[in-house]
Amino acid sequence: MTIINDNLPTSALLALKAGDEITNGNDRSGTIKNIEISETDEFLMFLFQLESSHIIVKKLKQIC
């Protein structure tokens, strides 16, 4: 089971797929059913849909 949060590298979040088991380390855990990735100028938002809940992770983009 993978613990996901805002501190996890973006590459690790992108490597997750349906069927993987994840947890936010607190109150939510389960098997990924679907992943939606939204992008804005400021951040990437990952929505991991689980069997009965969801986990959202926002990653700020690196601006050079």
Secondary structure, DSSP 8 states (H G I E B T S, - for coil): -EE--TTS-HHHHHH--TT-EEE-SSS-EEE--EEEEEE-SSEEEEEEE-SS-EEEEEEE----
